[in-house]
Amino acid sequence: MNESNERWQRKDALMGLLFFSVGALAIVYAVLAMRNDMPGFLWGTAWIFGPICLLIGGNAILRSLLAK
C-alpha cells in the first residue's frame, strides 16, 4: 500500500505477486517434504507459512487490480 495517499495502487500487485509465489512454493515444498518422510519441523512451518503468504498475496493482487 502506498504510504502517501493510503490507497491501493497497481504497483502493489507486484508485491502481492511476490507473496503469492513464495506461498505457493512453500506449499509445494511442504507437500514434497511430507511425501519423502522428512521430519515434521521441516515441512510443518512451510505448511503454516505457505497459506498465510498465499492469502496475503492474493488479497494484495485483488485489491490493487480493483483500484482506480
PDB file of N, CA, C and O in Angstrom:
ATOM      1  N   MET A   1       0.840  -1.162   0.000  1.00  0.00           N
ATOM      2  CA  MET A   1       0.000   0.000   0.000  1.00  0.00           C
ATOM      3  C   MET A   1       0.889   1.232   0.000  1.00  0.00           C
ATOM      4  O   MET A   1       1.870   1.296   0.741  1.00  0.00           O
ATOM      5  N   ASN A   2       0.560   2.172  -0.800  1.00  0.00           N
ATOM      6  CA  ASN A   2       1.338   3.388  -0.887  1.00  0.00           C
ATOM      7  C   ASN A   2       1.099   4.235   0.362  1.00  0.00           C
ATOM      8  O   ASN A   2      -0.048   4.490   0.730  1.00  0.00           O
ATOM      9  N   GLU A   3       2.166   4.666   1.006  1.00  0.00           N
ATOM     10  CA  GLU A   3       2.050   5.405   2.259  1.00  0.00           C
ATOM     11  C   GLU A   3       1.597   6.849   2.051  1.00  0.00           C
ATOM     12  O   GLU A   3       1.072   7.466   2.977  1.00  0.00           O
ATOM     13  N   SER A   4       1.788   7.388   0.863  1.00  0.00           N
ATOM     14  CA  SER A   4       1.495   8.807   0.668  1.00  0.00           C
ATOM     15  C   SER A   4       0.003   9.096   0.660  1.00  0.00           C
ATOM     16  O   SER A   4      -0.429  10.096   1.232  1.00  0.00           O
ATOM     17  N   ASN A   5      -0.786   8.252   0.030  1.00  0.00           N
ATOM     18  CA  ASN A   5      -2.218   8.549  -0.027  1.00  0.00           C
ATOM     19  C   ASN A   5      -3.087   7.432   0.543  1.00  0.00           C
ATOM     20  O   ASN A   5      -4.312   7.507   0.447  1.00  0.00           O
ATOM     21  N   GLU A   6      -2.482   6.392   1.137  1.00  0.00           N
ATOM     22  CA  GLU A   6      -3.195   5.326   1.829  1.00  0.00           C
ATOM     23  C   GLU A   6      -4.239   4.623   0.960  1.00  0.00           C
ATOM     24  O   GLU A   6      -5.292   4.226   1.459  1.00  0.00           O
ATOM     25  N   ARG A   7      -3.959   4.468  -0.319  1.00  0.00           N
ATOM     26  CA  ARG A   7      -4.852   3.740  -1.215  1.00  0.00           C
ATOM     27  C   ARG A   7      -4.054   2.686  -1.946  1.00  0.00           C
ATOM     28  O   ARG A   7      -2.847   2.825  -2.146  1.00  0.00           O
ATOM     29  N   TRP A   8      -4.740   1.632  -2.341  1.00  0.00           N
ATOM     30  CA  TRP A   8      -4.097   0.583  -3.120  1.00  0.00           C
ATOM     31  C   TRP A   8      -3.834   1.091  -4.524  1.00  0.00           C
ATOM     32  O   TRP A   8      -4.671   1.780  -5.107  1.00  0.00           O
ATOM     33  N   GLN A   9      -2.676   0.753  -5.068  1.00  0.00           N
ATOM     34  CA  GLN A   9      -2.325   1.151  -6.421  1.00  0.00           C
ATOM     35  C   GLN A   9      -1.914  -0.071  -7.216  1.00  0.00           C
ATOM     36  O   GLN A   9      -1.699  -1.149  -6.662  1.00  0.00           O
ATOM     37  N   ARG A  10      -1.809   0.112  -8.517  1.00  0.00           N
ATOM     38  CA  ARG A  10      -1.476  -1.013  -9.393  1.00  0.00           C
ATOM     39  C   ARG A  10      -0.104  -1.609  -9.093  1.00  0.00           C
ATOM     40  O   ARG A  10       0.093  -2.813  -9.257  1.00  0.00           O
ATOM     41  N   LYS A  11       0.839  -0.789  -8.659  1.00  0.00           N
ATOM     42  CA  LYS A  11       2.189  -1.312  -8.401  1.00  0.00           C
ATOM     43  C   LYS A  11       2.235  -2.192  -7.157  1.00  0.00           C
ATOM     44  O   LYS A  11       3.213  -2.911  -6.952  1.00  0.00           O
ATOM     45  N   ASP A  12       1.203  -2.151  -6.326  1.00  0.00           N
ATOM     46  CA  ASP A  12       1.147  -3.042  -5.172  1.00  0.00           C
ATOM     47  C   ASP A  12       0.903  -4.486  -5.588  1.00  0.00           C
ATOM     48  O   ASP A  12       1.118  -5.402  -4.794  1.00  0.00           O
ATOM     49  N   ALA A  13       0.462  -4.700  -6.812  1.00  0.00           N
ATOM     50  CA  ALA A  13       0.250  -6.061  -7.310  1.00  0.00           C
ATOM     51  C   ALA A  13       1.569  -6.814  -7.421  1.00  0.00           C
ATOM     52  O   ALA A  13       1.586  -8.038  -7.284  1.00  0.00           O
ATOM     53  N   LEU A  14       2.658  -6.124  -7.663  1.00  0.00           N
ATOM     54  CA  LEU A  14       3.962  -6.794  -7.740  1.00  0.00           C
ATOM     55  C   LEU A  14       4.373  -7.372  -6.388  1.00  0.00           C
ATOM     56  O   LEU A  14       4.901  -8.482  -6.317  1.00  0.00           O
ATOM     57  N   MET A  15       4.133  -6.626  -5.333  1.00  0.00           N
ATOM     58  CA  MET A  15       4.427  -7.148  -4.002  1.00  0.00           C
ATOM     59  C   MET A  15       3.498  -8.316  -3.680  1.00  0.00           C
ATOM     60  O   MET A  15       3.910  -9.296  -3.059  1.00  0.00           O
ATOM     61  N   GLY A  16       2.254  -8.204  -4.104  1.00  0.00           N
ATOM     62  CA  GLY A  16       1.315  -9.305  -3.909  1.00  0.00           C
ATOM     63  C   GLY A  16       1.724 -10.541  -4.679  1.00  0.00           C
ATOM     64  O   GLY A  16       1.577 -11.661  -4.190  1.00  0.00           O
ATOM     65  N   LEU A  17       2.235 -10.344  -5.876  1.00  0.00           N
ATOM     66  CA  LEU A  17       2.698 -11.474  -6.681  1.00  0.00           C
ATOM     67  C   LEU A  17       3.896 -12.153  -6.024  1.00  0.00           C
ATOM     68  O   LEU A  17       4.027 -13.376  -6.078  1.00  0.00           O
ATOM     69  N   LEU A  18       4.756 -11.373  -5.414  1.00  0.00           N
ATOM     70  CA  LEU A  18       5.896 -11.935  -4.695  1.00  0.00           C
ATOM     71  C   LEU A  18       5.428 -12.802  -3.522  1.00  0.00           C
ATOM     72  O   LEU A  18       5.897 -13.928  -3.357  1.00  0.00           O
ATOM     73  N   PHE A  19       4.512 -12.284  -2.716  1.00  0.00           N
ATOM     74  CA  PHE A  19       3.987 -13.054  -1.590  1.00  0.00           C
ATOM     75  C   PHE A  19       3.255 -14.304  -2.077  1.00  0.00           C
ATOM     76  O   PHE A  19       3.397 -15.377  -1.490  1.00  0.00           O
ATOM     77  N   PHE A  20       2.477 -14.165  -3.145  1.00  0.00           N
ATOM     78  CA  PHE A  20       1.712 -15.290  -3.684  1.00  0.00           C
ATOM     79  C   PHE A  20       2.638 -16.401  -4.162  1.00  0.00           C
ATOM     80  O   PHE A  20       2.392 -17.578  -3.897  1.00  0.00           O
ATOM     81  N   SER A  21       3.706 -16.027  -4.869  1.00  0.00           N
ATOM     82  CA  SER A  21       4.617 -17.049  -5.387  1.00  0.00           C
ATOM     83  C   SER A  21       5.416 -17.714  -4.263  1.00  0.00           C
ATOM     84  O   SER A  21       5.663 -18.918  -4.316  1.00  0.00           O
ATOM     85  N   VAL A  22       5.822 -16.948  -3.253  1.00  0.00           N
ATOM     86  CA  VAL A  22       6.526 -17.543  -2.115  1.00  0.00           C
ATOM     87  C   VAL A  22       5.605 -18.504  -1.367  1.00  0.00           C
ATOM     88  O   VAL A  22       6.036 -19.576  -0.943  1.00  0.00           O
ATOM     89  N   GLY A  23       4.350 -18.124  -1.206  1.00  0.00           N
ATOM     90  CA  GLY A  23       3.394 -19.006  -0.544  1.00  0.00           C
ATOM     91  C   GLY A  23       3.153 -20.279  -1.319  1.00  0.00           C
ATOM     92  O   GLY A  23       3.074 -21.360  -0.734  1.00  0.00           O
ATOM     93  N   ALA A  24       3.035 -20.163  -2.641  1.00  0.00           N
ATOM     94  CA  ALA A  24       2.830 -21.354  -3.469  1.00  0.00           C
ATOM     95  C   ALA A  24       4.046 -22.273  -3.413  1.00  0.00           C
ATOM     96  O   ALA A  24       3.899 -23.492  -3.332  1.00  0.00           O
ATOM     97  N   LEU A  25       5.236 -21.700  -3.456  1.00  0.00           N
ATOM     98  CA  LEU A  25       6.447 -22.518  -3.364  1.00  0.00           C
ATOM     99  C   LEU A  25       6.570 -23.194  -1.998  1.00  0.00           C
ATOM    100  O   LEU A  25       7.029 -24.333  -1.910  1.00  0.00           O
ATOM    101  N   ALA A  26       6.169 -22.508  -0.948  1.00  0.00           N
ATOM    102  CA  ALA A  26       6.226 -23.105   0.390  1.00  0.00           C
ATOM    103  C   ALA A  26       5.257 -24.276   0.506  1.00  0.00           C
ATOM    104  O   ALA A  26       5.576 -25.282   1.140  1.00  0.00           O
ATOM    105  N   ILE A  27       4.084 -24.156  -0.096  1.00  0.00           N
ATOM    106  CA  ILE A  27       3.119 -25.255  -0.057  1.00  0.00           C
ATOM    107  C   ILE A  27       3.633 -26.445  -0.851  1.00  0.00           C
ATOM    108  O   ILE A  27       3.509 -27.587  -0.408  1.00  0.00           O
ATOM    109  N   VAL A  28       4.209 -26.188  -2.016  1.00  0.00           N
ATOM    110  CA  VAL A  28       4.767 -27.283  -2.820  1.00  0.00           C
ATOM    111  C   VAL A  28       5.900 -27.964  -2.057  1.00  0.00           C
ATOM    112  O   VAL A  28       5.997 -29.192  -2.057  1.00  0.00           O
ATOM    113  N   TYR A  29       6.752 -27.178  -1.409  1.00  0.00           N
ATOM    114  CA  TYR A  29       7.834 -27.753  -0.607  1.00  0.00           C
ATOM    115  C   TYR A  29       7.277 -28.608   0.525  1.00  0.00           C
ATOM    116  O   TYR A  29       7.790 -29.695   0.792  1.00  0.00           O
ATOM    117  N   ALA A  30       6.230 -28.126   1.192  1.00  0.00           N
ATOM    118  CA  ALA A  30       5.661 -28.876   2.309  1.00  0.00           C
ATOM    119  C   ALA A  30       5.083 -30.207   1.849  1.00  0.00           C
ATOM    120  O   ALA A  30       5.264 -31.226   2.515  1.00  0.00           O
ATOM    121  N   VAL A  31       4.395 -30.205   0.724  1.00  0.00           N
ATOM    122  CA  VAL A  31       3.812 -31.446   0.211  1.00  0.00           C
ATOM    123  C   VAL A  31       4.912 -32.426  -0.183  1.00  0.00           C
ATOM    124  O   VAL A  31       4.837 -33.611   0.145  1.00  0.00           O
ATOM    125  N   LEU A  32       5.923 -31.941  -0.878  1.00  0.00           N
ATOM    126  CA  LEU A  32       7.011 -32.832  -1.290  1.00  0.00           C
ATOM    127  C   LEU A  32       7.802 -33.356  -0.090  1.00  0.00           C
ATOM    128  O   LEU A  32       8.224 -34.512  -0.084  1.00  0.00           O
ATOM    129  N   ALA A  33       8.002 -32.522   0.914  1.00  0.00           N
ATOM    130  CA  ALA A  33       8.732 -32.961   2.102  1.00  0.00           C
ATOM    131  C   ALA A  33       7.930 -33.996   2.887  1.00  0.00           C
ATOM    132  O   ALA A  33       8.502 -34.938   3.433  1.00  0.00           O
ATOM    133  N   MET A  34       6.611 -33.828   2.946  1.00  0.00           N
ATOM    134  CA  MET A  34       5.785 -34.824   3.634  1.00  0.00           C
ATOM    135  C   MET A  34       5.820 -36.157   2.912  1.00  0.00           C
ATOM    136  O   MET A  34       5.883 -37.209   3.547  1.00  0.00           O
ATOM    137  N   ARG A  35       5.779 -36.119   1.597  1.00  0.00           N
ATOM    138  CA  ARG A  35       5.799 -37.363   0.821  1.00  0.00           C
ATOM    139  C   ARG A  35       7.116 -38.114   0.954  1.00  0.00           C
ATOM    140  O   ARG A  35       7.147 -39.340   0.839  1.00  0.00           O
ATOM    141  N   ASN A  36       8.198 -37.392   1.194  1.00  0.00           N
ATOM    142  CA  ASN A  36       9.518 -38.016   1.305  1.00  0.00           C
ATOM    143  C   ASN A  36       9.919 -38.296   2.747  1.00  0.00           C
ATOM    144  O   ASN A  36      11.096 -38.516   3.031  1.00  0.00           O
ATOM    145  N   ASP A  37       8.954 -38.289   3.654  1.00  0.00           N
ATOM    146  CA  ASP A  37       9.168 -38.629   5.068  1.00  0.00           C
ATOM    147  C   ASP A  37      10.229 -37.776   5.743  1.00  0.00           C
ATOM    148  O   ASP A  37      11.052 -38.285   6.505  1.00  0.00           O
ATOM    149  N   MET A  38      10.212 -36.492   5.466  1.00  0.00           N
ATOM    150  CA  MET A  38      11.105 -35.569   6.157  1.00  0.00           C
ATOM    151  C   MET A  38      10.546 -35.307   7.559  1.00  0.00           C
ATOM    152  O   MET A  38       9.357 -35.522   7.793  1.00  0.00           O
ATOM    153  N   PRO A  39      11.381 -34.847   8.490  1.00  0.00           N
ATOM    154  CA  PRO A  39      10.884 -34.539   9.838  1.00  0.00           C
ATOM    155  C   PRO A  39       9.824 -33.433   9.806  1.00  0.00           C
ATOM    156  O   PRO A  39       9.838 -32.560   8.938  1.00  0.00           O
ATOM    157  N   GLY A  40       8.923 -33.495  10.760  1.00  0.00           N
ATOM    158  CA  GLY A  40       7.788 -32.575  10.789  1.00  0.00           C
ATOM    159  C   GLY A  40       8.149 -31.116  10.917  1.00  0.00           C
ATOM    160  O   GLY A  40       7.442 -30.257  10.390  1.00  0.00           O
ATOM    161  N   PHE A  41       9.248 -30.811  11.614  1.00  0.00           N
ATOM    162  CA  PHE A  41       9.598 -29.398  11.773  1.00  0.00           C
ATOM    163  C   PHE A  41      10.055 -28.774  10.462  1.00  0.00           C
ATOM    164  O   PHE A  41      10.033 -27.550  10.328  1.00  0.00           O
ATOM    165  N   LEU A  42      10.467 -29.580   9.498  1.00  0.00           N
ATOM    166  CA  LEU A  42      10.889 -29.026   8.208  1.00  0.00           C
ATOM    167  C   LEU A  42       9.696 -28.638   7.341  1.00  0.00           C
ATOM    168  O   LEU A  42       9.711 -27.585   6.702  1.00  0.00           O
ATOM    169  N   TRP A  43       8.673 -29.473   7.315  1.00  0.00           N
ATOM    170  CA  TRP A  43       7.534 -29.160   6.462  1.00  0.00           C
ATOM    171  C   TRP A  43       6.392 -28.503   7.226  1.00  0.00           C
ATOM    172  O   TRP A  43       5.513 -27.896   6.615  1.00  0.00           O
ATOM    173  N   GLY A  44       6.392 -28.615   8.561  1.00  0.00           N
ATOM    174  CA  GLY A  44       5.305 -28.037   9.350  1.00  0.00           C
ATOM    175  C   GLY A  44       5.259 -26.521   9.275  1.00  0.00           C
ATOM    176  O   GLY A  44       4.186 -25.929   9.164  1.00  0.00           O
ATOM    177  N   THR A  45       6.420 -25.900   9.335  1.00  0.00           N
ATOM    178  CA  THR A  45       6.439 -24.437   9.255  1.00  0.00           C
ATOM    179  C   THR A  45       6.042 -23.956   7.863  1.00  0.00           C
ATOM    180  O   THR A  45       5.362 -22.939   7.726  1.00  0.00           O
ATOM    181  N   ALA A  46       6.463 -24.679   6.840  1.00  0.00           N
ATOM    182  CA  ALA A  46       6.067 -24.305   5.479  1.00  0.00           C
ATOM    183  C   ALA A  46       4.576 -24.519   5.275  1.00  0.00           C
ATOM    184  O   ALA A  46       3.939 -23.794   4.511  1.00  0.00           O
ATOM    185  N   TRP A  47       4.020 -25.511   5.956  1.00  0.00           N
ATOM    186  CA  TRP A  47       2.592 -25.802   5.827  1.00  0.00           C
ATOM    187  C   TRP A  47       1.753 -24.688   6.452  1.00  0.00           C
ATOM    188  O   TRP A  47       0.623 -24.453   6.025  1.00  0.00           O
ATOM    189  N   ILE A  48       2.295 -24.000   7.460  1.00  0.00           N
ATOM    190  CA  ILE A  48       1.604 -22.869   8.086  1.00  0.00           C
ATOM    191  C   ILE A  48       1.922 -21.574   7.343  1.00  0.00           C
ATOM    192  O   ILE A  48       1.028 -20.769   7.082  1.00  0.00           O
ATOM    193  N   PHE A  49       3.178 -21.377   7.008  1.00  0.00           N
ATOM    194  CA  PHE A  49       3.647 -20.139   6.381  1.00  0.00           C
ATOM    195  C   PHE A  49       3.120 -19.982   4.950  1.00  0.00           C
ATOM    196  O   PHE A  49       2.810 -18.868   4.527  1.00  0.00           O
ATOM    197  N   GLY A  50       3.017 -21.073   4.213  1.00  0.00           N
ATOM    198  CA  GLY A  50       2.600 -21.031   2.812  1.00  0.00           C
ATOM    199  C   GLY A  50       1.210 -20.464   2.590  1.00  0.00           C
ATOM    200  O   GLY A  50       1.061 -19.511   1.826  1.00  0.00           O
ATOM    201  N   PRO A  51       0.178 -21.020   3.237  1.00  0.00           N
ATOM    202  CA  PRO A  51      -1.169 -20.474   3.026  1.00  0.00           C
ATOM    203  C   PRO A  51      -1.331 -19.036   3.494  1.00  0.00           C
ATOM    204  O   PRO A  51      -2.108 -18.279   2.913  1.00  0.00           O
ATOM    205  N   ILE A  52      -0.601 -18.650   4.543  1.00  0.00           N
ATOM    206  CA  ILE A  52      -0.686 -17.264   5.011  1.00  0.00           C
ATOM    207  C   ILE A  52      -0.146 -16.319   3.939  1.00  0.00           C
ATOM    208  O   ILE A  52      -0.770 -15.303   3.635  1.00  0.00           O
ATOM    209  N   CYS A  53       1.012 -16.653   3.369  1.00  0.00           N
ATOM    210  CA  CYS A  53       1.576 -15.826   2.295  1.00  0.00           C
ATOM    211  C   CYS A  53       0.674 -15.835   1.068  1.00  0.00           C
ATOM    212  O   CYS A  53       0.531 -14.820   0.387  1.00  0.00           O
ATOM    213  N   LEU A  54       0.069 -16.977   0.791  1.00  0.00           N
ATOM    214  CA  LEU A  54      -0.834 -17.085  -0.352  1.00  0.00           C
ATOM    215  C   LEU A  54      -2.034 -16.153  -0.185  1.00  0.00           C
ATOM    216  O   LEU A  54      -2.441 -15.486  -1.137  1.00  0.00           O
ATOM    217  N   LEU A  55      -2.594 -16.107   1.010  1.00  0.00           N
ATOM    218  CA  LEU A  55      -3.737 -15.232   1.263  1.00  0.00           C
ATOM    219  C   LEU A  55      -3.344 -13.757   1.234  1.00  0.00           C
ATOM    220  O   LEU A  55      -4.077 -12.931   0.689  1.00  0.00           O
ATOM    221  N   ILE A  56      -2.205 -13.425   1.809  1.00  0.00           N
ATOM    222  CA  ILE A  56      -1.745 -12.030   1.796  1.00  0.00           C
ATOM    223  C   ILE A  56      -1.491 -11.574   0.363  1.00  0.00           C
ATOM    224  O   ILE A  56      -1.901 -10.482  -0.031  1.00  0.00           O
ATOM    225  N   GLY A  57      -0.813 -12.415  -0.412  1.00  0.00           N
ATOM    226  CA  GLY A  57      -0.523 -12.061  -1.800  1.00  0.00           C
ATOM    227  C   GLY A  57      -1.770 -11.968  -2.651  1.00  0.00           C
ATOM    228  O   GLY A  57      -1.906 -11.053  -3.462  1.00  0.00           O
ATOM    229  N   GLY A  58      -2.681 -12.907  -2.472  1.00  0.00           N
ATOM    230  CA  GLY A  58      -3.930 -12.862  -3.232  1.00  0.00           C
ATOM    231  C   GLY A  58      -4.751 -11.633  -2.916  1.00  0.00           C
ATOM    232  O   GLY A  58      -5.351 -11.035  -3.809  1.00  0.00           O
ATOM    233  N   ASN A  59      -4.783 -11.252  -1.647  1.00  0.00           N
ATOM    234  CA  ASN A  59      -5.505 -10.051  -1.247  1.00  0.00           C
ATOM    235  C   ASN A  59      -4.880  -8.806  -1.870  1.00  0.00           C
ATOM    236  O   ASN A  59      -5.596  -7.933  -2.362  1.00  0.00           O
ATOM    237  N   ALA A  60      -3.569  -8.719  -1.852  1.00  0.00           N
ATOM    238  CA  ALA A  60      -2.893  -7.549  -2.420  1.00  0.00           C
ATOM    239  C   ALA A  60      -3.109  -7.468  -3.928  1.00  0.00           C
ATOM    240  O   ALA A  60      -3.313  -6.383  -4.472  1.00  0.00           O
ATOM    241  N   ILE A  61      -3.063  -8.608  -4.600  1.00  0.00           N
ATOM    242  CA  ILE A  61      -3.279  -8.609  -6.050  1.00  0.00           C
ATOM    243  C   ILE A  61      -4.699  -8.175  -6.376  1.00  0.00           C
ATOM    244  O   ILE A  61      -4.908  -7.328  -7.245  1.00  0.00           O
ATOM    245  N   LEU A  62      -5.672  -8.749  -5.684  1.00  0.00           N
ATOM    246  CA  LEU A  62      -7.068  -8.414  -5.956  1.00  0.00           C
ATOM    247  C   LEU A  62      -7.362  -6.950  -5.686  1.00  0.00           C
ATOM    248  O   LEU A  62      -7.984  -6.276  -6.507  1.00  0.00           O
ATOM    249  N   ARG A  63      -6.918  -6.456  -4.540  1.00  0.00           N
ATOM    250  CA  ARG A  63      -7.211  -5.063  -4.197  1.00  0.00           C
ATOM    251  C   ARG A  63      -6.506  -4.074  -5.119  1.00  0.00           C
ATOM    252  O   ARG A  63      -7.055  -3.018  -5.435  1.00  0.00           O
ATOM    253  N   SER A  64      -5.308  -4.407  -5.547  1.00  0.00           N
ATOM    254  CA  SER A  64      -4.606  -3.474  -6.426  1.00  0.00           C
ATOM    255  C   SER A  64      -5.189  -3.500  -7.832  1.00  0.00           C
ATOM    256  O   SER A  64      -5.190  -2.477  -8.516  1.00  0.00           O
ATOM    257  N   LEU A  65      -5.685  -4.657  -8.274  1.00  0.00           N
ATOM    258  CA  LEU A  65      -6.310  -4.703  -9.595  1.00  0.00           C
ATOM    259  C   LEU A  65      -7.673  -4.019  -9.604  1.00  0.00           C
ATOM    260  O   LEU A  65      -8.108  -3.512 -10.637  1.00  0.00           O
ATOM    261  N   LEU A  66      -8.340  -4.003  -8.467  1.00  0.00           N
ATOM    262  CA  LEU A  66      -9.629  -3.322  -8.377  1.00  0.00           C
ATOM    263  C   LEU A  66      -9.484  -1.827  -8.098  1.00  0.00           C
ATOM    264  O   LEU A  66     -10.474  -1.095  -8.113  1.00  0.00           O
ATOM    265  N   ALA A  67      -8.261  -1.371  -7.846  1.00  0.00           N
ATOM    266  CA  ALA A  67      -8.030   0.049  -7.558  1.00  0.00           C
ATOM    267  C   ALA A  67      -8.240   0.882  -8.817  1.00  0.00           C
ATOM    268  O   ALA A  67      -8.068   0.407  -9.939  1.00  0.00           O
ATOM    269  N   LYS A  68      -8.606   2.101  -8.600  1.00  0.00           N
ATOM    270  CA  LYS A  68      -8.851   3.004  -9.737  1.00  0.00           C
ATOM    271  C   LYS A  68      -7.588   3.687 -10.176  1.00  0.00           C
ATOM    272  O   LYS A  68      -7.610   4.479 -11.118  1.00  0.00           O
TER     273      LYS A  68
END
